């Protein structure tokens, strides 16, 4: 069994902000697997089902973003899953829109929800899928930027990014993290002068 967590803020005022791409990606996965994320458990809404032939629990923490780790830790304990069985999806202001990056460790990169999960899990060794929401212009307040309601053009980019993240999770489940990293981490990479 794998626990797949999308990070976001509960509440309609946050639903369509860049900071809620984790929730949106989880909705896409739920749609793919015919899973309903509506059962309240461990400070989250969860749904159980199957994705890519694997039993999964999809979870949206209902704490505020910077307390997401409390819900994740409680879910891991209840499900008796270690960090190796955890996949967490979140937005990343350092990556361009339409970019997805998969990793098995690393820092939170300034993301408060990710910081909370790392602290609660007790380490960085879990699978993470980061989705790019980088502004296309200089922004003085990144916190305000990730919490602004998305414009139409951003909604279109968000839909593409979320779709890509859902495909990445399915590949992780089907073929393993290493193969998924090899495929998805190469996409949208800056062009290089020579072939590698």
LOFI-93327 format. One line per 10 residues: for each residue x negated, z, y of C-alpha. Coordinates in pm, 1 decimal, m for minus. Last residue first. Layout:
<recs>
X/Z/Y ~ ... $
</recs>
This chain:
<recs>
m2510.5/m2299.9/1387.6 ~ m2445.7/m2619.0/1578.3 ~ m2612.6/m2642.0/1914.5 ~ m2512.4/m2600.0/2275.9 ~ m2243.5/m2342.3/2211.4 ~ m1879.5/m2363.0/2309.5 ~ m1718.8/m2026.9/2385.4 ~ m1522.9/m1897.3/2085.5 ~ m1156.3/m1991.8/2082.8 ~ m1144.5/m1953.6/1706.6 $
m1454.6/m1818.6/1530.2 ~ m1314.0/m1465.9/1496.3 ~ m1008.9/m1603.1/1314.8 ~ m1170.6/m1775.2/1017.1 ~ m1470.9/m1558.2/939.0 ~ m1281.6/m1241.5/1026.2 ~ m1000.5/m1339.7/788.7 ~ m1251.1/m1405.1/509.7 ~ m1417.5/m1068.0/564.0 ~ m1085.1/m882.8/590.8 $
m950.5/m985.5/253.5 ~ m774.3/m1287.7/106.9 ~ m405.0/m1207.5/94.9 ~ m370.3/m891.2/304.0 ~ m631.2/m993.4/561.6 ~ m479.5/m1344.6/564.2 ~ m136.0/m1200.2/640.8 ~ m283.3/m989.2/918.9 ~ m451.3/m1294.7/1073.7 ~ m129.2/m1498.5/1057.3 $
50.5/m1217.3/1242.5 ~ m227.4/m1211.9/1503.4 ~ m196.9/m1589.7/1553.6 ~ 178.6/m1562.4/1603.7 ~ 128.4/m1277.4/1851.8 ~ m122.5/m1482.4/2050.7 ~ 105.6/m1786.8/2062.8 ~ 403.5/m1577.9/2174.3 ~ 187.6/m1397.9/2431.0 ~ 72.2/m1730.5/2576.5 $
436.2/m1835.0/2623.7 ~ 524.0/m1494.5/2771.0 ~ 225.2/m1525.8/3005.4 ~ 357.7/m1854.4/3144.6 ~ 703.6/m1698.4/3192.7 ~ 563.2/m1396.5/3376.4 ~ 492.2/m1074.4/3187.9 ~ 629.5/m746.0/3319.3 ~ 333.5/m545.1/3453.6 ~ 188.8/m264.9/3236.1 $
m136.2/m440.5/3141.8 ~ m201.5/m525.7/3508.7 ~ m125.1/m176.6/3641.7 ~ m386.0/m27.8/3408.4 ~ m630.7/m306.7/3498.3 ~ m620.1/m215.5/3868.9 ~ m846.5/m432.9/4086.8 ~ m767.0/m758.4/3909.2 ~ m975.0/m1074.0/3949.5 ~ m788.7/m1381.7/3821.9 $
m701.8/m1523.5/3477.8 ~ m620.7/m1176.9/3346.6 ~ m741.5/m1103.7/2990.5 ~ m457.4/m1043.4/2744.6 ~ m648.6/m1109.3/2419.9 ~ m520.5/m967.2/2093.1 ~ m725.0/m718.6/1889.7 ~ m671.9/m684.0/1514.7 ~ m823.3/m363.3/1378.6 ~ m925.0/m266.5/1027.0 $
m1043.0/91.2/985.6 ~ m1385.3/254.4/1010.9 ~ m1384.9/394.2/1365.0 ~ m1374.0/760.7/1278.4 ~ m1171.0/1078.3/1256.8 ~ m829.3/918.9/1214.8 ~ m700.3/1113.8/1515.2 ~ m995.0/1032.8/1743.1 ~ m998.9/664.2/1647.2 ~ m619.7/642.9/1688.7 $
m629.9/808.2/2032.8 ~ m910.1/582.1/2152.2 ~ m711.2/279.3/2027.8 ~ m410.6/390.2/2231.4 ~ m626.8/449.7/2537.0 ~ m792.4/105.7/2527.9 ~ m1129.6/134.9/2705.7 ~ m1314.0/m75.2/2447.3 ~ m1185.8/140.7/2160.7 ~ m1527.8/132.6/1999.5 $
m1623.8/m53.3/1687.3 ~ m1530.5/m79.2/1321.9 ~ m1367.8/m311.0/1071.1 ~ m1301.9/m597.5/1309.5 ~ m1059.7/m882.5/1369.6 ~ m1048.3/m1072.6/1699.2 ~ m753.6/m1277.7/1821.9 ~ m766.2/m1505.7/2123.5 ~ m460.7/m1674.7/2276.5 ~ m505.9/m1493.5/2606.8 $
m874.4/m1434.4/2681.3 ~ m1044.9/m1121.0/2542.4 ~ m1171.1/m831.7/2758.0 ~ m819.3/m711.5/2841.2 ~ m754.9/m627.9/2473.1 ~ m406.8/m576.1/2327.2 ~ m355.2/m380.6/2004.6 ~ m300.5/m416.8/1629.1 ~ m396.7/m147.4/1375.2 ~ m455.4/m205.6/1002.0 $
m492.8/103.6/781.4 ~ m565.4/114.1/407.4 ~ m936.1/188.6/455.9 ~ m834.8/476.9/686.8 ~ m696.8/663.8/383.0 ~ m339.8/639.4/257.9 ~ m143.2/935.1/124.0 ~ 179.2/796.9/275.3 ~ 258.6/1126.3/446.4 ~ m102.8/1182.5/552.0 $
m151.5/828.2/682.0 ~ 179.6/852.2/869.4 ~ 83.1/1182.7/1032.0 ~ m253.3/1043.3/1141.9 ~ m90.5/730.4/1287.8 ~ 172.0/930.0/1477.9 ~ m83.3/1158.9/1639.7 ~ m312.0/860.5/1704.9 ~ m55.1/696.4/1929.2 ~ m95.3/967.9/2193.6 $
m240.1/744.7/2470.2 ~ 31.7/484.0/2409.3 ~ 329.5/714.9/2464.5 ~ 469.4/852.7/2142.4 ~ 713.2/628.2/1958.9 ~ 452.8/487.9/1719.9 ~ 560.0/147.9/1584.5 ~ 502.1/128.6/1209.6 ~ 505.7/m135.8/937.1 ~ 467.6/2.2/584.4 $
332.8/m247.7/335.6 ~ 350.6/m347.7/m30.8 ~ 133.3/m658.7/m83.6 ~ 251.3/m1003.7/m197.3 ~ 162.6/m1164.9/136.6 ~ 387.5/m909.7/307.2 ~ 617.5/m666.9/126.4 ~ 857.7/m405.5/249.3 ~ 887.3/m76.2/429.3 ~ 990.6/m31.5/792.3 $
885.9/237.5/1035.1 ~ 987.8/376.7/1371.8 ~ 737.3/638.2/1474.0 ~ 686.2/1008.9/1551.2 ~ 628.8/1069.9/1179.1 ~ 948.7/899.7/1061.1 ~ 1244.1/731.2/1229.9 ~ 1366.2/433.0/1021.9 ~ 1417.3/121.1/1234.0 ~ 1156.1/m140.3/1157.8 $
1358.8/m383.6/947.6 ~ 1151.9/m599.1/711.9 ~ 1235.9/m961.2/627.5 ~ 866.7/m1024.3/565.3 ~ 813.1/m1289.5/831.7 ~ 1047.2/m1116.0/1076.8 ~ 867.5/m785.0/1024.3 ~ 535.0/m957.6/1087.3 ~ 666.8/m1100.4/1414.8 ~ 804.9/m761.3/1517.9 $
463.5/m610.3/1442.7 ~ 302.6/m867.6/1672.1 ~ 546.4/m772.2/1948.9 ~ 470.5/m400.5/1906.3 ~ 95.5/m464.1/1929.2 ~ 150.9/m700.1/2223.2 ~ 295.5/m406.1/2414.8 ~ 17.1/m365.5/2672.1 ~ 79.4/m721.4/2794.5 ~ 426.1/m611.8/2914.5 $
758.4/m726.2/2771.6 ~ 885.7/m402.3/2616.5 ~ 744.1/m161.8/2875.7 ~ 1059.9/m101.6/3082.5 ~ 1267.2/m109.0/2762.6 ~ 1106.0/208.5/2633.7 ~ 836.1/288.4/2379.2 ~ 475.8/206.4/2473.2 ~ 269.5/m12.2/2242.9 ~ 36.3/m11.0/1945.5 $
128.6/m199.3/1629.4 ~ 55.2/m16.2/1304.9 ~ 13.9/m168.1/958.9 ~ m8.8/86.0/676.4 ~ m119.3/m80.1/352.6 ~ 0.0/0.0/0.0 $
</recs>
